[in-house]
Every structure is written in structure tokens, then in C-alpha cells.
Amino acid sequence: EEVAMLLAMLGNEHAAYWQQRYVRELDEVKFAAESADPMEKLFVWFGKVQMLLAAQTIASDALALDKETAAVLDVGCGNGFFCEVLHMMGFKNVTGSDYSPASIRLSTHVQMHFRKSEREWGTKYLVDNILWTRLAPASYDLIHDSGTLDSIAMTLAEQPAGPRGPFDPPPQGAPSPPEEPPHDLPKGDQPHLFQGEGASGYLRNVARLLKPQGVLLMRSCNHSAEEVMSLARTAGAPLAVLRDVSTPGSGVTVLLLRNTAPSGPAPAPPSA
């Protein structure tokens, strides 16, 4: 499975790979519905122990997030498992976003497993491509990333940051505007759409979605803390390391990054 994923990433077949994977995962969960715990069929990036450690960090007194009001975004939410864990821990304003419509359908099914009536539903799931995000700037107190930076870095080459006119062709290798999600799925609001390119563009967009002093919890198996901060500087993203909470020997970098912008979204990319 890992080999298939890497080949899809490097061959720019990532969208088809994730779409097929989430369709298969949904089928497996439905087929196992009579078993003791169909959620055992869900794939958890970096494993369930790392997932629970990340959730505990978000709920810790050190971050002092108000569970009733704090706006939390899980970018690249996949099957929605992490969002549902946060909801079970008491967070009432959680959003999961993913560019794959199959991910959002799977997440909705997982949500139904955890909560039996719509009155109990508190997590929102949206089709949204973070590189062309429709989400409103400066909206989230905390954003969680579990491997999304890694996926983008493997599939999109870095492009030089700089202003372009509305009719200029995109740089070679830049992402194309995503197709509209199916009408039966929720999506972000079009008026806020802005574009990022590659890993540094991803960090720029994430910083713009954070409220001033908001926190990004990033988990990466391909980037060291120094590499993440180098990308942030390239992007002009006002992110500073709040704490490195990596588990020694795990092979996973886990960073808490603070949005240091005084107010409003992160600035536009620097001129070339």
C-alpha cells in the first residue's frame, strides 16, 4: 500500500489514488458494520498512538483552547477519524476539509457511526483544496496537519513566489484550478478563494487561514523542524515555532507553530 501511494504521488496521480482509497475504505467500513468496531478498518496516518498524542496536545492546558468556541480545522481530514476524536474530547467547532469528494463522503459516514442523530453532529466536512482554498482568512484558532504538507511536497515542485497578472499563464507545474465538487457535498465559500503553489504556498495559505496568534499543529515524516521553517520563510508566512513536541525515535516531526501576524491574514507573497 505504501509503495502504491508513493508511486501515485511521484507520478502525479495523487487525486485518483486518494479517491480510490477512500471509496475502498468506505466499502470496507460498511461491510464490517456488523462487527464489534468497524472503525478498526480506518487508516490512520502515522498510527493511532500519534493521533491520540496530537489530540491530547490540542486539548492541553498549554494551548488553553476553549472547547466550546475554538474554531479547529483539520486540513486533509481523510476519513474524519481525527475530527471525531476531537469532538468526543469536547470540541464543538471542528471542521474537516479535503480535496477528495470520496474523503468527505467517508468522513460523513464515520460521523454517523459516532453520533446517531443530526442533533449531535458538531463537525463540519467540506470539499476544499487547500492550494485553492475557499475558506475565509483568519478564521481558525487551530489548524491540524497530519501529512498534508508531505503529500503536497511530493507531488508539486516549488514555484517562485511573485505577483502575476490575471491573464498570465500559471508557472510550469503549478496546480490547475480544481473541478467543482459534486452538488451533494458541502464546500467552502467561493469569494475567499486564493491560490498557493507547492509546499511553501501551502504554508502561506494555512497561515492566512489562522487567526492572529492562532496555532498550526503540524505532523510530518518527511520534513525536519528546520525544513518546515525554511519553507515558511520562503512563503513569507508569519509562523514561529511555539514548541517542538516530537516523540524521540518516532520518525515524525510534530511542531506547534504560532501565527505571529498582528492582525488579519498572512501577507501576500513577496515580489520576485
C-alpha positions as YAML, in Angstrom:
chain: A
units: angstrom
residues:
- id: 1
  name: GLU
  ca: [0.00, 0.00, 0.00]
- id: 2
  name: GLU
  ca: [2.81, 2.42, 0.86]
- id: 3
  name: VAL
  ca: [4.58, 1.66, -2.43]
- id: 4
  name: ALA
  ca: [1.36, 2.29, -4.37]
- id: 5
  name: MET
  ca: [0.92, 5.61, -2.58]
- id: 6
  name: LEU
  ca: [4.47, 6.75, -3.30]
- id: 7
  name: LEU
  ca: [4.20, 5.80, -6.98]
- id: 8
  name: ALA
  ca: [0.91, 7.72, -7.25]
- id: 9
  name: MET
  ca: [2.42, 10.79, -5.58]
- id: 10
  name: LEU
  ca: [5.53, 10.83, -7.72]
- id: 11
  name: GLY
  ca: [3.54, 10.13, -10.88]
- id: 12
  name: ASN
  ca: [1.09, 12.99, -10.22]
- id: 13
  name: GLU
  ca: [-1.78, 10.51, -9.84]
- id: 14
  name: HIS
  ca: [-2.45, 11.53, -6.25]
- id: 15
  name: ALA
  ca: [-6.05, 12.69, -6.73]
- id: 16
  name: ALA
  ca: [-7.09, 9.39, -8.32]
- id: 17
  name: TYR
  ca: [-5.19, 7.42, -5.69]
- id: 18
  name: TRP
  ca: [-6.88, 9.10, -2.71]
- id: 19
  name: GLN
  ca: [-10.29, 8.99, -4.38]
- id: 20
  name: GLN
  ca: [-9.98, 5.22, -4.94]
- id: 21
  name: ARG
  ca: [-8.56, 4.64, -1.48]
- id: 22
  name: TYR
  ca: [-11.40, 6.43, 0.29]
- id: 23
  name: VAL
  ca: [-14.03, 4.67, -1.82]
- id: 24
  name: ARG
  ca: [-12.46, 1.33, -0.88]
- id: 25
  name: GLU
  ca: [-12.22, 2.33, 2.77]
- id: 26
  name: LEU
  ca: [-15.89, 3.29, 2.85]
- id: 27
  name: ASP
  ca: [-16.84, -0.06, 1.34]
- id: 28
  name: GLU
  ca: [-14.72, -1.87, 3.96]
- id: 29
  name: VAL
  ca: [-16.31, 0.10, 6.81]
- id: 30
  name: LYS
  ca: [-19.83, -0.62, 5.53]
- id: 31
  name: PHE
  ca: [-19.04, -4.30, 5.06]
- id: 32
  name: ALA
  ca: [-17.71, -4.51, 8.62]
- id: 33
  name: ALA
  ca: [-20.70, -2.68, 10.09]
- id: 34
  name: GLU
  ca: [-21.88, -5.78, 11.94]
- id: 35
  name: SER
  ca: [-18.52, -6.32, 13.62]
- id: 36
  name: ALA
  ca: [-17.62, -5.07, 17.09]
- id: 37
  name: ASP
  ca: [-15.86, -1.97, 15.79]
- id: 38
  name: PRO
  ca: [-15.99, -1.14, 12.07]
- id: 39
  name: MET
  ca: [-13.73, 1.83, 12.77]
- id: 40
  name: GLU
  ca: [-10.85, -0.65, 13.01]
- id: 41
  name: LYS
  ca: [-10.93, -0.62, 9.20]
- id: 42
  name: LEU
  ca: [-9.94, 3.06, 9.08]
- id: 43
  name: PHE
  ca: [-6.42, 4.00, 8.07]
- id: 44
  name: VAL
  ca: [-4.79, 6.45, 10.49]
- id: 45
  name: TRP
  ca: [-1.83, 8.42, 9.16]
- id: 46
  name: PHE
  ca: [1.21, 7.88, 11.45]
- id: 47
  name: GLY
  ca: [-0.86, 5.46, 13.57]
- id: 48
  name: LYS
  ca: [-3.44, 5.81, 16.32]
- id: 49
  name: VAL
  ca: [-0.91, 6.45, 19.10]
- id: 50
  name: GLN
  ca: [0.43, 9.53, 17.29]
- id: 51
  name: MET
  ca: [-3.15, 10.61, 16.54]
- id: 52
  name: LEU
  ca: [-4.13, 10.44, 20.22]
- id: 53
  name: LEU
  ca: [-0.99, 12.30, 21.27]
- id: 54
  name: ALA
  ca: [-1.86, 15.09, 18.82]
- id: 55
  name: ALA
  ca: [-5.42, 15.25, 20.15]
- id: 56
  name: GLN
  ca: [-4.14, 15.45, 23.73]
- id: 57
  name: THR
  ca: [-1.80, 18.27, 22.74]
- id: 58
  name: ILE
  ca: [-4.69, 20.23, 21.25]
- id: 59
  name: ALA
  ca: [-6.76, 19.68, 24.40]
- id: 60
  name: SER
  ca: [-3.88, 20.51, 26.77]
- id: 61
  name: ASP
  ca: [-3.88, 23.41, 29.20]
- id: 62
  name: ALA
  ca: [-0.78, 24.75, 27.45]
- id: 63
  name: LEU
  ca: [-2.85, 25.82, 24.42]
- id: 64
  name: ALA
  ca: [-5.80, 26.90, 26.56]
- id: 65
  name: LEU
  ca: [-8.36, 26.47, 23.77]
- id: 66
  name: ASP
  ca: [-12.00, 26.97, 24.72]
- id: 67
  name: LYS
  ca: [-13.65, 23.73, 23.60]
- id: 68
  name: GLU
  ca: [-17.00, 25.43, 23.21]
- id: 69
  name: THR
  ca: [-15.85, 28.21, 20.88]
- id: 70
  name: ALA
  ca: [-12.38, 27.45, 19.46]
- id: 71
  name: ALA
  ca: [-12.53, 27.01, 15.68]
- id: 72
  name: VAL
  ca: [-10.43, 23.97, 14.70]
- id: 73
  name: LEU
  ca: [-9.64, 22.92, 11.12]
- id: 74
  name: ASP
  ca: [-8.24, 19.51, 10.16]
- id: 75
  name: VAL
  ca: [-6.78, 20.15, 6.70]
- id: 76
  name: GLY
  ca: [-6.62, 16.99, 4.62]
- id: 77
  name: CYS
  ca: [-9.01, 15.26, 7.02]
- id: 78
  name: GLY
  ca: [-9.09, 11.95, 5.10]
- id: 79
  name: ASN
  ca: [-11.59, 9.65, 6.80]
- id: 80
  name: GLY
  ca: [-12.54, 12.16, 9.50]
- id: 81
  name: PHE
  ca: [-11.40, 9.93, 12.37]
- id: 82
  name: PHE
  ca: [-9.28, 12.67, 13.96]
- id: 83
  name: CYS
  ca: [-12.13, 15.20, 13.80]
- id: 84
  name: GLU
  ca: [-14.43, 12.76, 15.55]
- id: 85
  name: VAL
  ca: [-11.83, 12.12, 18.26]
- id: 86
  name: LEU
  ca: [-11.66, 15.88, 18.89]
- id: 87
  name: HIS
  ca: [-15.45, 16.05, 19.04]
- id: 88
  name: MET
  ca: [-15.53, 13.21, 21.58]
- id: 89
  name: MET
  ca: [-12.99, 15.18, 23.64]
- id: 90
  name: GLY
  ca: [-15.45, 18.05, 23.81]
- id: 91
  name: PHE
  ca: [-14.54, 20.37, 20.91]
- id: 92
  name: LYS
  ca: [-17.75, 21.79, 19.46]
- id: 93
  name: ASN
  ca: [-16.49, 23.75, 16.44]
- id: 94
  name: VAL
  ca: [-14.43, 21.36, 14.30]
- id: 95
  name: THR
  ca: [-14.17, 21.46, 10.51]
- id: 96
  name: GLY
  ca: [-12.60, 18.78, 8.34]
- id: 97
  name: SER
  ca: [-11.56, 19.69, 4.79]
- id: 98
  name: ASP
  ca: [-10.19, 17.58, 1.96]
- id: 99
  name: TYR
  ca: [-9.87, 17.94, -1.79]
- id: 100
  name: SER
  ca: [-11.28, 14.44, -2.35]
- id: 101
  name: PRO
  ca: [-15.09, 14.16, -2.53]
- id: 102
  name: ALA
  ca: [-14.73, 10.49, -1.53]
- id: 103
  name: SER
  ca: [-12.99, 11.63, 1.66]
- id: 104
  name: ILE
  ca: [-15.94, 13.82, 2.63]
- id: 105
  name: ARG
  ca: [-18.43, 11.03, 1.95]
- id: 106
  name: LEU
  ca: [-16.34, 8.66, 4.08]
- id: 107
  name: SER
  ca: [-16.00, 11.24, 6.86]
- id: 108
  name: THR
  ca: [-19.76, 11.76, 6.93]
- id: 109
  name: HIS
  ca: [-20.26, 8.00, 7.31]
- id: 110
  name: VAL
  ca: [-17.72, 7.88, 10.13]
- id: 111
  name: GLN
  ca: [-19.53, 10.79, 11.78]
- id: 112
  name: MET
  ca: [-22.79, 8.83, 11.63]
- id: 113
  name: HIS
  ca: [-21.10, 5.92, 13.40]
- id: 114
  name: PHE
  ca: [-20.02, 8.12, 16.32]
- id: 115
  name: ARG
  ca: [-23.23, 10.15, 16.58]
- id: 116
  name: LYS
  ca: [-26.61, 8.65, 15.95]
- id: 117
  name: SER
  ca: [-28.68, 11.78, 15.34]
- id: 118
  name: GLU
  ca: [-28.09, 15.02, 13.46]
- id: 119
  name: ARG
  ca: [-28.72, 16.95, 16.68]
- id: 120
  name: GLU
  ca: [-25.45, 15.53, 17.98]
- id: 121
  name: TRP
  ca: [-23.44, 16.46, 14.90]
- id: 122
  name: GLY
  ca: [-20.95, 19.21, 15.53]
- id: 123
  name: THR
  ca: [-18.25, 18.52, 12.96]
- id: 124
  name: LYS
  ca: [-18.49, 20.11, 9.52]
- id: 125
  name: TYR
  ca: [-16.92, 18.42, 6.49]
- id: 126
  name: LEU
  ca: [-16.13, 20.40, 3.35]
- id: 127
  name: VAL
  ca: [-14.61, 19.67, -0.05]
- id: 128
  name: ASP
  ca: [-11.77, 22.18, -0.23]
- id: 129
  name: ASN
  ca: [-8.38, 22.17, -1.97]
- id: 130
  name: ILE
  ca: [-6.01, 23.96, 0.39]
- id: 131
  name: LEU
  ca: [-3.92, 25.18, -2.57]
- id: 132
  name: TRP
  ca: [-7.05, 26.91, -3.95]
- id: 133
  name: THR
  ca: [-8.88, 27.29, -0.68]
- id: 134
  name: ARG
  ca: [-12.34, 28.81, -0.45]
- id: 135
  name: LEU
  ca: [-12.20, 29.07, 3.32]
- id: 136
  name: ALA
  ca: [-12.28, 32.52, 4.89]
- id: 137
  name: PRO
  ca: [-8.97, 34.05, 6.02]
- id: 138
  name: ALA
  ca: [-8.24, 34.49, 9.74]
- id: 139
  name: SER
  ca: [-11.00, 32.05, 10.74]
- id: 140
  name: TYR
  ca: [-9.31, 29.32, 12.80]
- id: 141
  name: ASP
  ca: [-7.79, 29.20, 16.27]
- id: 142
  name: LEU
  ca: [-6.00, 25.94, 15.46]
- id: 143
  name: ILE
  ca: [-5.22, 24.04, 12.26]
- id: 144
  name: HIS
  ca: [-4.08, 20.41, 12.29]
- id: 145
  name: ASP
  ca: [-1.98, 18.88, 9.52]
- id: 146
  name: SER
  ca: [-1.18, 15.17, 9.53]
- id: 147
  name: GLY
  ca: [0.91, 14.54, 6.42]
- id: 148
  name: THR
  ca: [-0.73, 17.07, 4.09]
- id: 149
  name: LEU
  ca: [2.49, 19.05, 3.74]
- id: 150
  name: ASP
  ca: [4.32, 15.81, 2.95]
- id: 151
  name: SER
  ca: [1.83, 14.87, 0.23]
- id: 152
  name: ILE
  ca: [1.98, 18.28, -1.42]
- id: 153
  name: ALA
  ca: [5.78, 18.40, -1.28]
- id: 154
  name: MET
  ca: [5.97, 15.02, -3.04]
- id: 155
  name: THR
  ca: [3.62, 15.98, -5.86]
- id: 156
  name: LEU
  ca: [4.22, 19.67, -6.61]
- id: 157
  name: ALA
  ca: [7.52, 21.35, -7.34]
- id: 158
  name: GLU
  ca: [8.20, 24.67, -5.65]
- id: 159
  name: GLN
  ca: [7.46, 27.74, -7.75]
- id: 160
  name: PRO
  ca: [8.99, 31.19, -7.30]
- id: 161
  name: ALA
  ca: [6.70, 33.46, -5.31]
- id: 162
  name: GLY
  ca: [5.70, 36.66, -7.02]
- id: 163
  name: PRO
  ca: [2.71, 38.58, -8.35]
- id: 164
  name: ARG
  ca: [1.12, 37.56, -11.64]
- id: 165
  name: GLY
  ca: [-1.49, 39.28, -13.74]
- id: 166
  name: PRO
  ca: [-4.96, 37.77, -14.06]
- id: 167
  name: PHE
  ca: [-4.25, 36.61, -17.62]
- id: 168
  name: ASP
  ca: [-0.75, 35.31, -17.09]
- id: 169
  name: PRO
  ca: [-0.41, 31.55, -17.61]
- id: 170
  name: PRO
  ca: [0.44, 29.64, -14.41]
- id: 171
  name: PRO
  ca: [4.08, 28.64, -13.94]
- id: 172
  name: GLN
  ca: [5.02, 25.24, -15.32]
- id: 173
  name: GLY
  ca: [3.96, 22.53, -12.89]
- id: 174
  name: ALA
  ca: [1.60, 24.82, -10.94]
- id: 175
  name: PRO
  ca: [-1.67, 23.22, -9.84]
- id: 176
  name: SER
  ca: [-4.73, 23.73, -12.02]
- id: 177
  name: PRO
  ca: [-7.97, 25.02, -10.52]
- id: 178
  name: PRO
  ca: [-9.84, 22.05, -9.06]
- id: 179
  name: GLU
  ca: [-13.12, 20.86, -10.50]
- id: 180
  name: GLU
  ca: [-16.28, 21.85, -8.71]
- id: 181
  name: PRO
  ca: [-17.20, 19.26, -6.07]
- id: 182
  name: PRO
  ca: [-20.40, 17.27, -6.62]
- id: 183
  name: HIS
  ca: [-23.52, 19.25, -5.80]
- id: 184
  name: ASP
  ca: [-24.50, 16.91, -2.96]
- id: 185
  name: LEU
  ca: [-21.37, 17.79, -0.98]
- id: 186
  name: PRO
  ca: [-20.73, 20.96, 1.05]
- id: 187
  name: LYS
  ca: [-17.88, 23.26, 0.08]
- id: 188
  name: GLY
  ca: [-16.25, 26.47, 1.21]
- id: 189
  name: ASP
  ca: [-17.40, 29.87, 0.02]
- id: 190
  name: GLN
  ca: [-16.05, 31.00, -3.37]
- id: 191
  name: PRO
  ca: [-15.41, 34.70, -2.52]
- id: 192
  name: HIS
  ca: [-12.40, 33.87, -0.31]
- id: 193
  name: LEU
  ca: [-10.56, 31.71, -2.85]
- id: 194
  name: PHE
  ca: [-6.81, 32.29, -3.07]
- id: 195
  name: GLN
  ca: [-4.00, 30.24, -4.59]
- id: 196
  name: GLY
  ca: [-0.79, 28.74, -3.24]
- id: 197
  name: GLU
  ca: [1.84, 26.74, -5.10]
- id: 198
  name: GLY
  ca: [3.77, 23.79, -3.72]
- id: 199
  name: ALA
  ca: [4.76, 23.28, -0.10]
- id: 200
  name: SER
  ca: [5.62, 26.90, 0.64]
- id: 201
  name: GLY
  ca: [2.36, 28.07, -0.95]
- id: 202
  name: TYR
  ca: [0.54, 25.58, 1.24]
- id: 203
  name: LEU
  ca: [2.11, 27.08, 4.35]
- id: 204
  name: ARG
  ca: [1.23, 30.57, 3.14]
- id: 205
  name: ASN
  ca: [-2.43, 29.59, 2.75]
- id: 206
  name: VAL
  ca: [-2.54, 27.84, 6.12]
- id: 207
  name: ALA
  ca: [-1.08, 30.93, 7.81]
- id: 208
  name: ARG
  ca: [-3.74, 33.08, 6.14]
- id: 209
  name: LEU
  ca: [-6.49, 30.84, 7.49]
- id: 210
  name: LEU
  ca: [-5.22, 31.14, 11.08]
- id: 211
  name: LYS
  ca: [-6.43, 33.89, 13.35]
- id: 212
  name: PRO
  ca: [-3.71, 36.19, 14.74]
- id: 213
  name: GLN
  ca: [-1.86, 34.15, 17.38]
- id: 214
  name: GLY
  ca: [-3.57, 31.01, 16.08]
- id: 215
  name: VAL
  ca: [-1.66, 27.72, 16.17]
- id: 216
  name: LEU
  ca: [-0.74, 25.19, 13.49]
- id: 217
  name: LEU
  ca: [-0.10, 21.66, 14.78]
- id: 218
  name: MET
  ca: [1.94, 20.01, 12.04]
- id: 219
  name: ARG
  ca: [2.94, 16.35, 11.81]
- id: 220
  name: SER
  ca: [5.43, 15.38, 9.12]
- id: 221
  name: CYS
  ca: [7.53, 12.32, 8.36]
- id: 222
  name: ASN
  ca: [9.47, 14.00, 5.53]
- id: 223
  name: HIS
  ca: [10.41, 17.39, 6.99]
- id: 224
  name: SER
  ca: [12.54, 18.39, 9.95]
- id: 225
  name: ALA
  ca: [11.65, 21.44, 12.02]
- id: 226
  name: GLU
  ca: [14.38, 23.39, 10.20]
- id: 227
  name: GLU
  ca: [12.98, 22.40, 6.79]
- id: 228
  name: VAL
  ca: [9.45, 23.43, 7.77]
- id: 229
  name: MET
  ca: [10.65, 26.84, 8.93]
- id: 230
  name: SER
  ca: [12.72, 27.28, 5.74]
- id: 231
  name: LEU
  ca: [9.56, 26.70, 3.70]
- id: 232
  name: ALA
  ca: [7.67, 29.17, 5.89]
- id: 233
  name: ARG
  ca: [10.31, 31.84, 5.30]
- id: 234
  name: THR
  ca: [10.20, 31.18, 1.55]
- id: 235
  name: ALA
  ca: [6.43, 31.60, 1.66]
- id: 236
  name: GLY
  ca: [6.58, 34.78, 3.72]
- id: 237
  name: ALA
  ca: [4.29, 33.01, 6.17]
- id: 238
  name: PRO
  ca: [4.44, 34.60, 9.66]
- id: 239
  name: LEU
  ca: [4.86, 31.31, 11.52]
- id: 240
  name: ALA
  ca: [7.15, 30.84, 14.52]
- id: 241
  name: VAL
  ca: [7.93, 27.67, 16.46]
- id: 242
  name: LEU
  ca: [5.95, 27.63, 19.68]
- id: 243
  name: ARG
  ca: [7.10, 24.18, 20.71]
- id: 244
  name: ASP
  ca: [8.60, 21.01, 19.24]
- id: 245
  name: VAL
  ca: [6.54, 18.14, 20.68]
- id: 246
  name: SER
  ca: [8.05, 15.34, 18.58]
- id: 247
  name: THR
  ca: [8.41, 11.96, 20.26]
- id: 248
  name: PRO
  ca: [12.08, 10.92, 20.18]
- id: 249
  name: GLY
  ca: [12.69, 7.95, 17.90]
- id: 250
  name: SER
  ca: [9.23, 8.10, 16.27]
- id: 251
  name: GLY
  ca: [10.49, 9.45, 12.94]
- id: 252
  name: VAL
  ca: [7.67, 12.02, 12.96]
- id: 253
  name: THR
  ca: [8.25, 15.75, 13.36]
- id: 254
  name: VAL
  ca: [5.47, 17.33, 15.44]
- id: 255
  name: LEU
  ca: [5.52, 21.11, 15.69]
- id: 256
  name: LEU
  ca: [3.31, 23.75, 17.25]
- id: 257
  name: LEU
  ca: [3.65, 26.90, 15.13]
- id: 258
  name: ARG
  ca: [2.22, 30.26, 16.13]
- id: 259
  name: ASN
  ca: [0.81, 32.76, 13.62]
- id: 260
  name: THR
  ca: [2.65, 35.93, 14.55]
- id: 261
  name: ALA
  ca: [0.71, 38.22, 12.21]
- id: 262
  name: PRO
  ca: [-0.58, 41.18, 14.28]
- id: 263
  name: SER
  ca: [-3.99, 41.17, 12.61]
- id: 264
  name: GLY
  ca: [-5.74, 39.86, 9.53]
- id: 265
  name: PRO
  ca: [-4.50, 37.13, 7.19]
- id: 266
  name: ALA
  ca: [-0.88, 36.49, 6.28]
- id: 267
  name: PRO
  ca: [0.60, 38.95, 3.78]
- id: 268
  name: ALA
  ca: [0.74, 38.33, 0.04]
- id: 269
  name: PRO
  ca: [3.84, 36.53, -1.27]
- id: 270
  name: PRO
  ca: [6.92, 38.69, -1.63]
- id: 271
  name: SER
  ca: [7.77, 40.11, -5.03]
- id: 272
  name: ALA
  ca: [10.25, 38.12, -7.07]
...
